[in-house]
């Protein structure tokens, strides 16, 4: 397998230490995974992989995701349109400023 150009981590709010889960999964982060995968495929972005993560500890900005190696932290991803904007920007080699956090 070739090293991916980008890796997208989607917060799924899991916490190993038994604390209550964060808010990303409650706000639909897991339901957006299929749409995200389809968006990558539709854009021919076959060099991008995605993974679900434990809590990213940015609950006040959830749903959240991180894109590496750029280290783009995105929050308030509450619609398919937000995912489209983020993927389009990534495909163009720039951040989706509207959703950047931190």
BAGU-400157 format. One record per residue (C-alpha): residue number from 1; residue in three letters; x, y, z. Coordinates in nm, 2 decimals. Last residue first. Example, Ala and Ser with C-alpha at 12.3 -4.5 7.8 and 13.67 -1.06 7.14 Angstrom:
     k     r     east    north       up
     2   SER     1.37    -0.11     0.71
     1   ALA     1.23    -0.45     0.78
***
This chain:
     k     r     east    north       up
   102   UNK    -0.79     2.64     1.71
   101   UNK    -1.08     2.57     1.47
   100   UNK    -1.11     2.57     1.10
    99   UNK    -1.46     2.54     0.96
    98   UNK    -1.49     2.86     0.75
    97   UNK    -1.13     2.85     0.64
    96   UNK    -1.17     2.53     0.43
    95   UNK    -0.80     2.47     0.41
    94   UNK    -0.61     2.47     0.08
    93   UNK    -0.48     2.21    -0.17
    92   UNK    -0.76     2.23    -0.42
    91   UNK    -0.88     1.88    -0.33
    90   UNK    -0.86     1.98     0.03
    89   UNK    -1.08     2.28    -0.04
    88   UNK    -1.34     2.07    -0.22
    87   UNK    -1.33     1.81     0.06
    86   UNK    -1.39     2.08     0.32
    85   UNK    -1.67     2.25     0.13
    84   UNK    -1.84     1.91     0.05
    83   UNK    -1.82     1.81     0.42
    82   UNK    -1.98     2.14     0.52
    81   UNK    -2.26     2.09     0.26
    80   UNK    -2.33     1.75     0.41
    79   UNK    -2.42     1.92     0.73
    78   UNK    -2.31     1.98     1.09
    77   UNK    -1.94     2.01     1.07
    76   UNK    -1.91     2.26     1.35
    75   UNK    -1.54     2.19     1.37
    74   UNK    -1.23     2.14     1.16
    73   UNK    -0.87     2.09     1.27
    72   UNK    -0.63     2.12     0.98
    71   UNK    -0.30     1.95     1.07
    70   UNK    -0.17     1.95     0.71
    69   UNK    -0.04     1.59     0.74
    68   UNK    -0.32     1.52     0.83
    67   UNK    -0.68     1.63     0.83
    66   UNK    -0.87     1.65     1.16
    65   UNK    -1.24     1.61     1.23
    64   UNK    -1.50     1.77     1.46
    63   UNK    -1.87     1.75     1.53
    62   UNK    -1.82     1.93     1.75
    61   UNK    -1.66     2.26     1.84
    60   UNK    -1.74     2.27     2.21
    59   UNK    -1.64     1.90     2.22
    58   UNK    -1.28     1.98     2.12
    57   UNK    -1.13     1.69     2.32
    56   UNK    -1.05     1.48     2.01
    55   UNK    -1.26     1.19     2.16
    54   UNK    -1.16     0.86     2.01
    53   UNK    -1.11     0.83     1.64
    52   UNK    -1.28     0.72     1.33
    51   UNK    -1.06     0.68     1.02
    50   UNK    -1.03     0.82     0.68
    49   UNK    -0.79     0.76     0.39
    48   UNK    -0.70     0.99     0.10
    47   UNK    -0.50     0.89    -0.21
    46   UNK    -0.82     0.78    -0.39
    45   UNK    -0.94     1.13    -0.41
    44   UNK    -1.13     1.08    -0.73
    43   UNK    -1.38     1.35    -0.64
    42   UNK    -1.67     1.11    -0.63
    41   UNK    -1.47     0.87    -0.42
    40   UNK    -1.38     1.13    -0.16
    39   UNK    -1.74     1.24    -0.15
    38   UNK    -1.87     0.89    -0.12
    37   UNK    -1.64     0.83     0.18
    36   UNK    -1.75     1.15     0.34
    35   UNK    -2.11     1.07     0.29
    34   UNK    -2.06     0.73     0.45
    33   UNK    -1.88     0.88     0.74
    32   UNK    -2.15     1.15     0.80
    31   UNK    -2.36     0.93     1.02
    30   UNK    -2.07     0.88     1.26
    29   UNK    -2.03     1.26     1.31
    28   UNK    -2.40     1.31     1.37
    27   UNK    -2.43     1.55     1.66
    26   UNK    -2.45     1.29     1.93
    25   UNK    -2.13     1.13     1.78
    24   UNK    -1.95     1.46     1.82
    23   UNK    -2.08     1.54     2.17
    22   UNK    -1.83     1.38     2.40
    21   UNK    -1.88     1.04     2.57
    20   UNK    -1.91     1.02     2.95
    19   UNK    -1.58     0.94     3.11
    18   UNK    -1.49     0.57     3.12
    17   UNK    -1.11     0.61     3.07
    16   UNK    -1.12     0.49     2.71
    15   UNK    -1.32     0.78     2.57
    14   UNK    -1.51     0.74     2.24
    13   UNK    -1.64     1.07     2.09
    12   UNK    -1.65     0.95     1.73
    11   UNK    -1.42     1.22     1.60
    10   UNK    -1.34     1.19     1.23
     9   UNK    -0.97     1.15     1.14
     8   UNK    -0.89     1.24     0.78
     7   UNK    -0.56     1.11     0.64
     6   UNK    -0.41     1.28     0.34
     5   UNK    -0.16     1.19     0.07
     4   UNK    -0.18     0.82     0.16
     3   UNK     0.13     0.61     0.18
     2   UNK     0.12     0.35    -0.09
     1   UNK     0.00     0.00     0.00
***
